[in-house]
């Protein structure tokens, strides 16, 4: 309304802004007290106010905010000005149902028209958050702000202002991080307070109890208080019949405005409620009770606090995990699980010295095989991910293997050994999965087996394992950092190796959307997977943008060790899109310790080979790719080896060697993707052009656009007219050309055709319409150009396509 007033004033109009408020509702004509040109005498009579405004009706627009909070006299003046004087007016109310009856009467009589202001879309809300903060928030900060404010722009602005003012938003190298819950500004707090202003003290106390518990058993609230809160629309029922506040902002207000004595009393009552018989089957309630004890300095049981810490770590809430583990260590400095959990949480938060200190102490006090195993697995996670040092992680696991004798410990360590050997680029034994996933170490071993299957194959074995992964008990999976993400990632990787890129892309986009709303710490992993898919199958520009976002988010939280690979992916996509300097900087930013990571080796080799091919050193490029493919096969990264060998086949160099390697990879790993690549390489090696055309068609159907385009370009350049006619060659070129118009930044390995033979986007459109029998006049009308322009564009298209008539054009476009 203030912005509307400013624009009206700038246009030369008079625009008095009348604001209703709860405080002024008892003062007759109090809303008009601040209006310029109204004398104190005028404010003594509603009729005088109406008369004053009516004398300036031609130059006045009346703005009334919160019309439902106007005093009776002010409301009378407003209704008279609209109905009798007919001054243009804009009125606001939060809900039309809450507007006074006089306003309803004006609406029913046609004097007012309703314009409902909708909330922002999520994308708009995210843009507004960045704009208000003045920078990029971390994914967790964004999620928490949206959870508190929804997509209401007023709430977003006031919550960000309030959180900035109290120091809750802190600028870090990874974006603006939130420290504690979002806090509303004083203005928004005042608006929230109005909702509770008419409730009795006992009812507000009951609402405070619900706010502290998050979800509260109905029996903990008296019937009178429940009814009062329900009538005020302040509570709602959960699926299990418990109660929660209907608006997140109410909780902050209730807790922050309770006196310290009342808060102390209600906190203890909340802990008793959440620890009582009604909550025995609700682990979330018990964790909330422990969290309240942590937040408010109450006594706690160490095992309950450790359960909270381990759950928080598995949910990637590293700050909470570290706080809870630290609370336990303050009472028991040699509590081994607290040292391990605190070390892993500190590692995720990049507090390396704290993590190292915790692990050093844990190593000194670990005595049993199970304790040594737990420490070794956690420390390997720390050095392997935070330091990108898979070799040291592997050595840590192998040292532990040499010192333990317990069968379960050996099995867990062998699974970790497979994992870190794979990341370190070393050959390894096939992991043997246990029949049951006992404990979170067993769950991790089972997940490692699944991930290993989509790295080395065979795919059939992984597909068989997936149902078992989904049956891992929630209590075990919750203790594996990012465990649910790893299982879903395994499923999607298995889908991608079936060759269906379109279905895989849909699943990854769904995973990203879900992560943005509920699990932001996994966002970088999903973005890396999508960027990798886009880079090798479709659009390098899109891959570059996604890779940048993935690297940024993984630098903030990386629970899977993908940050070096994300930087390598961004560098490769940068080179493919003409950003050579940025590509080199990206590769230089990868730590030396991650140099042997097969994902990094694969992408770095791709960059060097692409550069060589661009410099017309095609044979050297093919040699480099084949050497890398063979190395990847030796380290059992079968699918990666096949993908690199496929690049060689697309170049048309060393066809028999690439075909042999792909046959070997397909035999070992299986899956439709490698089968298609093998079919392509065999067809290139044997000059089977009919089979190549089928490969191109299949690749297009599956979404492997780069494979389809490279294959079409290869076929269009064939000189042997007995096998590929001139018309067929032109059709292949046209099909590849259309793909390149749709995705101009595909990373293609085949020789690029002369740009003079490529149609522009407008020429494509005109040629398509002409092939569909539209006249030049109709095409001109569709494109809003002259007939002469259409004629010129058609002539250019005819020349480039090598046709001389519309009949030939239709024949060419037929396929």
C-alpha positions in Angstrom: 0.0 0.0 0.0 2.9 2.4 0.7 4.3 1.6 -2.7 0.9 2.3 -4.3 0.7 5.6 -2.5 4.2 6.6 -3.6 3.3 5.9 -7.3 0.1 7.8 -7.0 1.8 10.8 -5.5 4.4 10.7 -8.2 1.6 10.8 -10.7 0.2 14.0 -9.1 -2.7 12.5 -7.2 -3.6 12.9 -3.5 -3.4 9.5 -1.8 -4.1 9.5 1.9 -3.2 6.2 3.5 -5.6 5.2 6.3 -4.4 2.3 8.5 -6.7 0.4 10.9 -5.1 -1.1 14.0 -6.1 -3.0 17.1 -4.7 -0.2 19.3 -6.7 2.6 17.5 -9.9 0.7 17.2 -11.4 2.4 20.3 -10.6 6.0 19.1 -13.3 7.6 17.0 -11.9 8.7 13.6 -8.4 7.8 15.0 -7.4 6.3 11.7 -7.8 9.7 10.0 -5.8 11.5 12.7 -2.6 11.6 10.6 -4.2 12.8 7.3 -2.8 16.1 6.1 -5.2 19.0 5.6 -7.7 17.6 8.1 -8.0 20.1 11.0 -8.6 18.9 14.6 -12.0 20.4 14.3 -12.8 18.3 11.3 -11.9 15.1 13.2 -14.8 15.8 15.6 -17.4 15.0 13.0 -17.6 12.1 10.4 -19.7 14.4 8.2 -17.0 17.1 8.1 -14.4 14.5 7.1 -16.6 13.2 4.3 -17.3 16.7 3.1 -13.6 17.6 3.1 -12.7 14.6 1.0 -15.7 15.1 -1.4 -14.4 18.6 -2.3 -11.2 16.9 -3.7 -12.7 13.8 -5.2 -11.3 14.4 -8.7 -7.7 14.3 -7.5 -7.9 11.8 -4.6 -7.5 8.1 -4.3 -8.3 6.7 -0.8 -6.1 3.9 0.5 -7.3 1.9 3.5 -5.2 -0.8 5.0 -6.7 -3.3 7.5 -10.2 -2.1 7.0 -11.4 -4.8 9.5 -9.5 -2.9 12.3 -11.1 0.5 11.7 -13.1 2.2 14.5 -16.8 2.6 13.9 -16.6 6.3 12.9 -13.7 5.8 10.5 -15.5 2.8 8.9 -18.6 5.0 8.4 -16.5 7.7 6.7 -14.9 5.1 4.4 -18.2 3.6 3.4 -19.8 7.0 2.7 -16.8 8.1 0.6 -17.1 5.0 -1.5 -20.9 4.7 -1.9 -22.0 8.4 -1.9 -18.9 10.4 -2.9 -17.6 7.6 -5.1 -14.0 8.4 -4.5 -11.7 5.8 -6.0 -10.4 3.6 -3.2 -8.3 0.6 -2.5 -9.1 -1.4 0.7 -7.2 -4.3 2.2 -8.3 -7.1 4.5 -6.6 -10.4 5.2 -9.7 -12.4 4.5 -12.9 -11.1 2.9 -14.9 -13.1 5.5 -13.4 -11.1 8.3 -14.4 -7.7 6.7 -17.1 -5.7 8.5 -20.7 -6.1 7.3 -20.7 -2.6 5.8 -17.9 -3.6 3.5 -19.7 -6.8 2.6 -22.7 -4.7 1.7 -20.6 -2.4 -0.6 -19.2 -5.5 -2.2 -22.6 -7.1 -2.7 -23.8 -3.8 -4.2 -21.1 -3.7 -6.8 -19.1 -0.8 -5.3 -16.1 -3.0 -4.6 -14.3 -5.6 -6.7 -12.2 -8.3 -5.0 -8.6 -8.8 -6.1 -7.1 -11.7 -4.3 -3.4 -11.5 -3.8 -1.9 -15.0 -4.1 1.3 -16.1 -2.3 4.5 -16.3 -4.3 5.5 -19.4 -6.2 8.4 -21.3 -4.5 10.8 -20.1 -7.2 9.7 -16.5 -6.6 10.0 -16.9 -2.9 13.6 -18.3 -3.3 14.5 -15.3 -5.4 13.0 -12.9 -2.8 15.0 -14.6 0.0 18.2 -14.0 -1.9 17.3 -10.4 -2.7 16.3 -9.6 0.9 19.5 -11.2 2.4 21.7 -9.6 -0.2 23.4 -12.9 -1.1 22.8 -16.6 -1.6 21.4 -18.6 1.5 22.7 -22.1 2.1 20.1 -24.8 1.2 19.4 -25.4 4.9 18.8 -21.7 5.6 16.5 -21.5 2.6 14.4 -24.5 3.8 14.1 -23.2 7.3 13.0 -19.7 6.2 10.5 -21.1 3.8 9.2 -23.5 6.5 8.6 -20.6 8.9 7.2 -18.0 6.4 5.8 -20.1 3.6 5.6 -18.1 0.4 4.0 -15.1 2.0 6.2 -12.1 0.9 5.4 -10.1 4.1 6.4 -13.0 6.3 9.5 -13.6 4.3 10.6 -10.0 4.6 9.9 -9.7 8.3 11.5 -13.0 9.2 14.6 -12.3 7.3 14.8 -8.8 8.9 14.3 -10.3 12.3 16.8 -13.1 11.9 19.4 -10.7 10.5 18.8 -8.3 13.4 19.3 -10.9 16.1 22.4 -12.4 14.4 20.7 -15.6 13.3 21.9 -15.2 9.7 25.6 -15.4 9.2 27.5 -14.9 6.0 29.9 -17.8 5.3 32.1 -18.9 2.3 29.2 -21.2 1.4 26.4 -18.6 1.6 24.3 -17.2 4.4 23.9 -19.8 7.1 21.2 -19.8 9.7 22.1 -20.2 13.4 19.1 -21.2 15.4 15.4 -20.9 14.4 14.2 -18.1 12.1 13.1 -15.0 14.2 10.3 -12.7 13.1 10.8 -8.9 13.3 9.1 -6.9 16.0 6.5 -5.8 13.4 5.6 -9.4 12.5 5.6 -10.4 16.1 3.0 -7.7 16.8 0.8 -9.1 14.0 1.1 -12.6 15.5 0.4 -11.2 19.0 -3.0 -10.0 17.8 -4.1 -13.6 17.3 -3.6 -14.4 21.0 -4.7 -11.0 22.4 -8.2 -12.2 23.5 -7.2 -15.6 24.9 -7.1 -16.3 28.6 -3.8 -17.0 30.3 -4.4 -20.7 30.8 -5.1 -21.1 27.1 -1.9 -19.3 26.1 0.0 -21.5 28.4 -1.6 -24.6 26.7 -0.6 -23.1 23.3 3.0 -22.7 24.6 3.1 -26.3 25.6 2.0 -27.3 22.1 4.7 -24.9 20.7 7.4 -26.6 22.7 6.4 -30.1 22.0 5.9 -29.5 18.3 3.2 -32.2 18.5 1.3 -32.7 21.7 -1.1 -35.5 22.8 -4.6 -34.2 23.0 -5.0 -35.5 26.5 -2.3 -33.1 27.7 -4.6 -30.1 26.9 -7.8 -29.4 28.8 -11.1 -29.6 26.8 -11.7 -25.8 27.4 -8.3 -24.8 26.2 -8.5 -27.2 23.2 -11.9 -25.7 22.2 -10.6 -22.1 22.6 -7.5 -22.7 20.5 -9.6 -24.5 17.9 -12.2 -21.7 17.6 -9.3 -19.2 17.2 -7.9 -21.4 14.4 -4.6 -21.8 16.2 -4.3 -25.6 16.3 -4.9 -28.5 14.0 -4.9 -32.3 14.4 -2.1 -34.6 13.1 -2.8 -37.9 11.4 -2.5 -39.7 14.8 -4.8 -37.3 16.6 -2.2 -35.2 18.4 -2.3 -31.4 18.3 0.1 -28.9 16.6 0.0 -25.2 16.0 -1.5 -24.3 12.6 1.1 -21.7 11.8 4.9 -22.1 12.4 5.3 -18.4 13.3 3.0 -18.8 16.4 5.5 -21.1 18.1 8.3 -18.6 18.0 6.1 -15.9 19.5 4.7 -18.1 22.2 8.1 -19.4 23.4 9.9 -16.1 23.1 7.2 -14.1 24.9 6.7 -16.4 27.8 8.3 -15.3 31.1 11.4 -17.2 32.1 9.6 -18.7 35.0 6.6 -19.8 32.9 9.0 -21.1 30.1 10.9 -23.2 32.7 7.7 -24.7 34.1 6.2 -25.5 30.6 9.5 -26.9 29.3 9.6 -29.4 32.2 6.0 -30.2 31.6 6.6 -30.7 27.9 9.5 -33.1 28.6 7.2 -35.1 30.9 4.5 -35.3 28.3 6.9 -36.3 25.5 8.5 -38.9 27.7 5.3 -40.3 29.0 3.2 -43.4 28.1 1.4 -41.6 25.2 4.7 -41.1 23.4 6.3 -44.6 23.9 5.7 -45.5 20.2 6.8 -42.2 18.8 10.6 -41.9 18.6 10.2 -38.3 17.2 8.5 -37.2 20.4 11.2 -38.7 22.6 13.9 -37.0 20.5 12.0 -33.7 20.9 12.0 -34.2 24.7 15.8 -34.7 24.6 16.2 -31.6 22.4 14.2 -29.5 24.9 16.5 -30.7 27.6 19.5 -29.7 25.5 18.1 -26.3 24.6 17.0 -25.4 28.0 19.7 -26.8 30.2 17.6 -29.6 31.8 18.9 -32.9 33.0 19.1 -35.7 30.5 20.0 -39.4 30.2 23.3 -39.8 28.2 21.8 -42.7 26.1 18.9 -40.4 25.1 21.2 -37.6 24.1 23.3 -40.0 22.1 20.3 -41.3 20.3 19.4 -37.7 19.4 23.0 -37.0 18.2 23.2 -40.2 16.1 19.8 -39.4 14.5 20.8 -35.9 13.8 24.0 -37.1 12.1 22.1 -39.6 10.0 19.8 -36.8 9.0 22.7 -34.5 8.1 21.8 -32.1 10.9 25.5 -31.8 11.8 25.2 -28.7 14.1 22.6 -30.5 16.3 24.6 -33.7 16.2 27.7 -31.9 17.4 25.8 -30.0 20.1 24.3 -33.2 21.5 27.5 -35.2 21.4 29.3 -32.3 23.1 26.7 -32.3 25.9 27.4 -35.9 26.5 31.2 -35.4 26.5 30.9 -32.6 29.0 29.6 -35.3 31.5 31.7 -38.2 30.2 34.8 -37.2 28.3 35.7 -40.7 27.3 32.2 -41.6 25.9 33.4 -43.4 22.7 30.1 -43.1 20.7 30.0 -39.4 21.5 33.6 -38.9 20.3 32.8 -40.7 17.1 29.5 -38.9 16.4 31.0 -35.6 17.4 34.0 -36.2 15.2 31.9 -37.0 12.2 29.6 -34.0 12.8 32.6 -31.7 13.1 34.0 -33.1 9.9 30.8 -32.3 8.0 30.9 -28.8 9.4 34.6 -28.5 8.2 35.8 -28.1 11.8 38.8 -30.2 11.1 40.7 -29.6 14.3 37.7 -30.6 16.4 37.2 -33.7 14.4 40.9 -34.7 14.5 40.9 -34.1 18.3 37.8 -36.3 18.8 39.2 -39.1 16.6 42.6 -39.0 18.3 41.0 -39.5 21.7 38.7 -42.2 20.3 41.6 -44.2 18.9 43.3 -44.1 22.3 40.4 -45.5 24.3 39.0 -48.0 21.8 39.9 -51.6 23.0 37.4 -54.1 21.7 37.2 -55.2 18.1 33.8 -53.5 17.7 35.2 -50.3 19.1 38.3 -50.3 16.9 36.0 -51.0 13.9 33.7 -48.1 14.7 36.6 -45.7 15.1 38.3 -46.9 11.9 35.2 -46.6 9.8 34.4 -43.1 11.2 38.0 -41.8 10.8 38.1 -43.2 7.2 34.9 -41.3 6.5 36.5 -38.1 7.9 39.8 -38.3 5.9 38.2 -39.8 2.8 35.5 -37.1 2.4 36.7 -34.0 4.3 40.3 -34.4 3.1 39.5 -36.1 -0.2 42.2 -38.7 0.7 40.8 -42.1 -0.2 44.2 -43.7 0.0 44.6 -42.8 3.7 41.0 -43.8 4.3 41.8 -47.2 2.7 45.0 -47.6 4.7 43.1 -46.8 7.9 40.5 -49.6 7.2 43.2 -52.1 6.2 45.2 -51.4 9.4 42.1 -52.1 11.4 41.4 -55.3 9.5 44.8 -56.5 10.5 44.1 -56.0 14.2 40.5 -57.4 14.6 39.3 -61.0 14.7 35.5 -60.7 15.2 33.6 -61.9 12.1 31.1 -59.0 12.1 33.9 -56.4 12.4 35.9 -58.0 9.6 32.8 -58.0 7.4 32.1 -54.3 8.1 35.8 -53.4 7.4 35.9 -55.4 4.2 32.9 -53.5 2.9 34.6 -50.2 3.7 37.8 -51.4 2.1 35.9 -52.0 -1.1 34.4 -48.5 -1.0 37.7 -46.7 -0.4 39.6 -48.8 -2.8 37.1 -47.9 -5.5 37.5 -44.2 -4.7 41.3 -44.5 -4.6 41.3 -46.0 -8.0 42.6 -49.4 -6.9 41.4 -52.9 -7.8 39.3 -54.6 -5.1 37.5 -57.8 -4.3 33.8 -58.1 -4.8 31.9 -57.3 -1.6 30.0 -60.1 -0.1 26.7 -58.9 1.3 25.3 -60.2 4.6 21.9 -61.8 4.8 20.8 -59.3 7.4 21.9 -55.7 7.9 22.6 -55.9 11.6 23.2 -52.4 13.0 24.1 -49.3 11.1 27.5 -50.8 10.1 25.7 -53.7 8.5 23.4 -51.2 6.7 26.4 -49.3 5.5 27.9 -52.6 4.1 24.7 -53.4 2.3 24.6 -49.9 0.8 28.2 -50.2 -0.2 27.4 -53.4 -2.0 24.7 -51.7 -3.9 26.9 -48.7 -4.9 29.6 -51.1 -5.9 27.2 -52.9 -8.2 26.4 -49.7 -10.1 30.1 -48.9 -10.4 31.5 -52.3 -11.4 28.4 -54.4 -12.2 26.8 -56.7 -12.9 23.7 -54.6 -13.0 21.5 -57.7 -12.5 23.1 -58.3 -9.1 22.4 -54.7 -8.1 18.8 -54.9 -9.2 18.3 -58.0 -7.1 19.9 -56.2 -4.1 17.7 -53.1 -4.3 14.6 -54.6 -2.6 16.9 -55.6 0.3 18.2 -52.0 0.5 14.7 -50.8 0.8 14.0 -53.2 3.7 16.9 -51.8 5.9 15.2 -51.0 9.2 14.6 -47.2 9.7 16.4 -47.2 13.0 19.6 -48.5 11.3 19.3 -46.3 8.2 18.8 -43.2 10.3 22.3 -43.7 11.7 24.0 -43.8 8.3 24.7 -40.2 7.1 22.8 -39.8 3.9 21.8 -43.5 3.9 18.4 -43.0 2.2 20.0 -40.7 -0.4 22.6 -43.4 -1.2 19.9 -46.0 -1.7 17.9 -43.8 -4.0 21.0 -42.8 -5.8 21.8 -46.5 -6.4 18.3 -47.0 -7.8 18.6 -44.1 -10.2 22.1 -45.1 -11.3 20.8 -48.6 -12.1 18.0 -47.0 -14.1 20.5 -44.8 -16.0 22.6 -47.8 -17.0 19.5 -49.4 -18.5 20.0 -46.6 -21.1 16.7 -44.7 -20.4 18.1 -41.2 -20.0 14.6 -39.5 -20.1 13.3 -41.6 -17.2 16.6 -41.0 -15.2 16.4 -37.3 -15.8 12.8 -37.2 -14.4 13.8 -39.1 -11.3 16.8 -36.9 -10.7 14.7 -33.7 -11.0 12.2 -35.2 -8.6 15.0 -35.9 -6.2 16.3 -32.4 -6.4 12.8 -30.9 -5.8 12.4 -33.2 -2.8 15.8 -32.3 -1.4 15.1 -28.6 -1.7 12.0 -29.1 0.5 13.1 -31.6 3.0 16.7 -32.7 2.8 18.9 -29.9 1.6 22.2 -31.5 2.6 21.7 -34.0 -0.1 21.1 -31.4 -2.8 24.7 -31.3 -4.1 24.8 -35.1 -4.7 21.6 -35.0 -6.7 22.8 -32.0 -8.8 26.1 -33.7 -9.5 24.3 -36.8 -10.8 22.0 -34.7 -13.0 24.9 -32.6 -14.3 26.9 -35.7 -15.1 23.9 -37.2 -17.0 23.3 -33.9 -18.9 27.0 -33.6 -19.8 27.4 -37.1 -21.4 24.0 -37.3 -23.0 22.7 -33.9 -23.8 23.4 -30.2 -23.1 26.9 -29.1 -21.9 25.7 -25.6 -21.0 23.0 -27.1 -18.7 25.6 -29.4 -17.2 27.9 -26.5 -16.5 25.2 -24.6 -14.7 24.1 -27.6 -12.7 27.7 -28.5 -12.0 28.4 -25.1 -10.6 25.5 -25.4 -8.2 26.5 -28.9 -7.2 30.0 -27.8 -6.4 28.8 -24.9 -4.3 26.3 -27.1 -2.3 28.9 -29.9 -1.9 31.4 -27.4 -0.6 28.8 -26.6 2.1 27.8 -30.2 2.9 29.4 -33.2 1.3 28.5 -36.5 2.9 29.4 -38.7 -0.1 32.8 -37.3 -1.2 31.6 -35.9 -4.5 33.1 -32.4 -4.3 36.3 -33.2 -6.3 34.2 -34.9 -9.0 31.7 -32.0 -9.1 34.6 -29.6 -9.7 36.0 -31.8 -12.5 32.5 -32.1 -14.1 32.2 -28.3 -14.0 35.6 -27.9 -15.6 34.8 -30.4 -18.4 31.5 -28.7 -19.1 33.3 -25.3 -19.0 35.7 -26.4 -21.7 32.9 -27.9 -23.8 31.2 -24.5 -23.8 34.2 -22.4 -24.6 35.3 -21.5 -21.1 38.9 -22.8 -21.3 40.5 -20.6 -18.6 37.7 -21.4 -16.2 38.1 -25.1 -17.0 41.8 -25.1 -16.1 41.1 -23.2 -12.9 38.5 -25.8 -12.0 40.9 -28.7 -12.4 43.6 -26.9 -10.5 41.2 -26.5 -7.5 40.9 -30.3 -7.1 43.1 -31.5 -4.2 46.1 -33.6 -5.1 44.8 -36.3 -2.7 41.7 -36.7 -5.0 43.8 -37.1 -8.2 43.3 -40.9 -8.3 39.5 -40.7 -7.8 38.3 -42.5 -10.9 35.5 -39.9 -11.4 38.2 -37.2 -11.4 40.5 -39.2 -13.6 37.7 -39.8 -16.1 36.7 -36.2 -16.4 40.2 -34.8 -16.4 41.1 -37.2 -19.2 38.0 -36.2 -21.1 39.2 -32.5 -20.8 42.6 -33.3 -22.2 41.2 -35.5 -25.0 38.7 -32.8 -26.0 41.4 -30.2 -26.1 43.5 -32.5 -28.3 40.6 -33.2 -30.6 39.8 -29.5 -30.9 43.5 -28.9 -31.9 43.1 -31.5 -34.7 45.1 -34.1 -32.8 42.4 -36.7 -33.1 44.6 -39.7 -33.0 46.3 -38.5 -29.8 42.8 -37.7 -28.3 41.6 -41.3 -29.1 44.8 -42.8 -27.6 44.3 -40.8 -24.4 40.6 -41.8 -24.1 41.4 -45.5 -24.7 44.2 -45.5 -22.1 41.8 -44.0 -19.6 39.0 -46.5 -20.5 41.4 -49.4 -20.0 42.6 -48.0 -16.6 39.0 -47.5 -15.5 38.3 -51.2 -16.4 41.3 -52.3 -14.4 40.0 -50.5 -11.3 36.6 -52.1 -11.9 34.8 -48.9 -12.9 33.1 -50.7 -15.7 30.4 -48.3 -16.7 32.8 -45.3 -16.7 35.2 -47.3 -18.9 32.5 -48.0 -21.3 31.4 -44.4 -21.4 34.9 -43.2 -22.3 35.3 -45.9 -24.9 32.0 -44.8 -26.4 33.5 -41.3 -26.9 36.3 -43.0 -29.0 33.7 -44.8 -31.1 31.8 -41.6 -31.7 35.1 -40.1 -33.1 35.4 -43.0 -35.5 39.0 -43.6 -34.4 40.4 -47.0 -33.2 37.0 -48.6 -33.8 38.1 -52.2 -33.3 39.8 -51.5 -30.0 36.9 -49.4 -28.6 34.4 -52.1 -29.8 36.4 -54.8 -28.0 36.6 -52.8 -24.8 32.9 -52.1 -24.9 32.0 -55.8 -25.5 34.1 -56.7 -22.5 32.4 -54.0 -20.3 28.9 -55.0 -21.5 29.7 -58.7 -20.7 30.9 -57.8 -17.2 28.3 -55.2 -16.2 25.3 -55.7 -18.4 22.5 -53.1 -18.9 21.0 -51.5 -22.0 23.3 -48.5 -22.0 26.5 -50.6 -22.6 24.6 -52.8 -25.1 23.7 -49.8 -27.1 27.3 -48.4 -27.0 28.6 -51.8 -28.0 26.2 -52.0 -30.9 27.3 -48.6 -32.0 31.0 -49.4 -31.8 30.6 -52.7 -33.7 28.6 -50.9 -36.4 31.4 -48.3 -36.8 34.1 -51.0 -36.9 32.2 -53.0 -39.5 30.8 -50.0 -41.5 27.3 -51.3 -40.9 25.5 -48.1 -41.8 22.0 -49.6 -41.5 22.8 -50.7 -37.9 24.2 -47.2 -37.2 21.0 -45.6 -38.3 19.0 -47.8 -35.9 21.4 -47.0 -33.1 20.8 -43.3 -33.8 17.1 -43.8 -33.7 17.3 -45.8 -30.5 19.5 -43.2 -28.9 17.1 -40.4 -29.7 14.2 -42.4 -28.2 16.2 -42.9 -25.0 17.4 -39.3 -24.7 21.0 -40.0 -25.6 21.0 -36.9 -27.8 24.8 -36.6 -28.1 25.1 -40.2 -29.3 22.3 -39.7 -31.8 23.8 -36.5 -33.1 27.3 -37.8 -33.5 26.0 -40.9 -35.2 23.9 -38.9 -37.6 26.8 -36.6 -38.4 29.0 -39.7 -39.1 26.4 -41.1 -41.4 25.9 -37.8 -43.2 29.7 -37.8 -44.1 29.8 -41.3 -45.6 30.9 -41.2 -49.3 29.9 -44.7 -50.2 26.6 -44.0 -52.0 25.8 -47.7 -52.4 25.2 -47.9 -48.7 24.2 -44.4 -47.8 22.4 -42.5 -50.6 22.7 -38.8 -51.0 19.2 -38.2 -49.8 19.8 -40.4 -46.7 23.0 -38.5 -46.0 21.1 -35.2 -46.2 18.4 -36.6 -43.9 21.0 -37.6 -41.3 22.6 -34.2 -41.5 19.2 -32.5 -41.2 18.3 -34.6 -38.1 21.7 -33.8 -36.5 21.3 -30.2 -37.4 17.9 -30.0 -35.7 19.3 -31.6 -32.6 22.0 -29.0 -32.5 19.5 -26.1 -32.9 17.6 -27.5 -29.9 20.8 -28.1 -27.9 23.6 -25.9 -29.4 26.1 -26.8 -26.7 26.1 -30.6 -27.0 29.7 -32.0 -26.5 30.0 -33.8 -29.9 33.1 -35.8 -30.8 32.5 -36.2 -34.5 34.0 -33.7 -37.0 31.8 -30.6 -37.1 30.2 -29.9 -40.4 30.7 -26.5 -42.1 28.5 -23.9 -40.4 27.4 -22.7 -43.8 25.5 -25.9 -44.2 23.6 -25.5 -41.0 20.1 -24.0 -41.0 19.3 -21.2 -38.6 16.5 -21.6 -36.1 14.2 -19.4 -38.3 15.2 -21.3 -41.5 14.4 -24.6 -39.7 10.9 -23.3 -38.8 10.2 -22.0 -42.2 11.4 -25.2 -43.9 9.3 -27.3 -41.6 6.2 -25.3 -42.3 6.8 -25.5 -46.0 7.3 -29.3 -45.8 3.9 -29.4 -44.0 2.3 -27.7 -47.1 1.9 -24.2 -45.6 2.0 -21.5 -48.3 4.5 -18.7 -48.2 1.8 -16.2 -47.2 0.6 -18.5 -44.4 4.2 -18.9 -43.1 4.6 -15.1 -43.2 1.5 -14.6 -41.1 2.6 -17.3 -38.6 6.1 -15.7 -38.2 4.8 -12.1 -38.5 7.2 -11.3 -41.4 6.8 -10.4 -45.0 6.4 -12.9 -47.8 9.7 -11.8 -49.3 11.4 -12.6 -46.1 9.9 -16.1 -46.1 11.0 -16.5 -49.8 14.6 -15.6 -48.9 14.7 -17.9 -45.9 13.3 -20.8 -48.0 15.8 -20.2 -50.7 18.6 -20.3 -48.1 17.2 -23.5 -46.7 16.9 -25.1 -50.1 20.5 -24.2 -50.9 21.9 -25.6 -47.6 19.8 -28.7 -47.8 20.6 -29.4 -51.4 17.0 -29.5 -52.6 15.3 -27.5 -55.3 11.6 -27.9 -54.7 9.0 -28.2 -52.0 8.4 -31.8 -53.1 12.1 -32.7 -52.4 11.9 -30.8 -49.1 8.9 -32.9 -48.1 10.7 -36.0 -49.0 13.8 -34.9 -47.0 11.7 -34.1 -43.9 9.7 -37.3 -44.2 12.3 -39.2 -42.0 
